[in-house]
Amino acid sequence: MTDIPALQTTQPVKTVTVVSGNLFDIAARYLGDARQWNRVARLNGMADPFFSGIYVLRLPAVDKNASTDGILYG
């Protein structure tokens, strides 16, 4: 997995422990929009939406107005 610099945030974040999966499912479940997987990726310094093993992921606050096209920008 290629790491990217983590997104810095001053908002409180929630954490979840997950075992293998992908960030599309995580974003859909917790943020209500699979296209926002990139917000989860940036907050956790991840570039690959697919992962295996046990992870404690930080989740950004739900933002229905977050502008995203589902593409991860470095």
C-alpha positions in Angstrom: 0.0 0.0 0.0 1.3 3.4 -1.0 1.0 6.0 1.7 0.2 9.7 1.1 0.3 12.5 3.6 -2.6 12.4 6.0 -5.3 15.0 5.8 -5.1 17.4 8.7 -8.4 18.2 10.4 -9.5 20.2 13.4 -12.9 18.5 13.5 -13.5 15.7 15.9 -13.2 12.4 14.2 -14.8 9.0 14.9 -12.7 5.8 14.7 -13.8 2.3 13.6 -11.9 -0.9 13.7 -12.3 -2.9 10.5 -10.9 -6.2 9.2 -10.1 -6.2 5.5 -12.3 -4.5 3.0 -12.4 -1.3 1.0 -12.9 2.3 1.7 -15.9 2.5 -0.7 -17.9 0.4 1.7 -16.6 2.3 4.7 -17.5 5.7 3.2 -21.0 4.4 2.1 -21.7 3.0 5.5 -20.4 5.8 7.7 -20.6 8.9 5.4 -23.6 7.9 3.3 -21.7 8.2 0.0 -19.2 5.7 -1.4 -17.6 8.4 -3.6 -16.3 10.1 -0.4 -13.8 7.2 0.1 -11.1 9.7 -0.7 -11.9 11.7 2.4 -11.4 8.6 4.5 -8.2 7.7 2.6 -6.7 11.2 3.0 -7.5 11.3 6.7 -5.7 8.0 7.2 -2.8 8.7 4.9 -3.9 5.9 2.5 -3.8 5.8 -1.3 -5.2 2.4 -2.0 -9.0 1.9 -1.2 -8.5 -1.8 -0.7 -6.9 -3.2 2.4 -6.4 -6.4 4.3 -5.7 -7.0 7.9 -7.0 -5.1 10.9 -7.2 -1.3 10.7 -8.4 1.4 13.1 -9.6 4.0 10.7 -10.3 7.6 11.5 -13.5 8.9 9.8 -14.1 12.5 8.9 -17.3 14.2 10.0 -20.3 13.6 7.7 -20.5 16.4 5.2 -23.3 16.1 2.7 -21.9 19.1 0.8 -18.3 17.7 0.5 -17.3 18.2 -3.1 -15.9 14.9 -4.4 -15.9 13.0 -7.7 -14.4 9.9 -6.0 -10.9 10.6 -7.3 -8.0 10.8 -4.9 -5.9 13.9 -5.4 -2.4 13.9 -4.0 
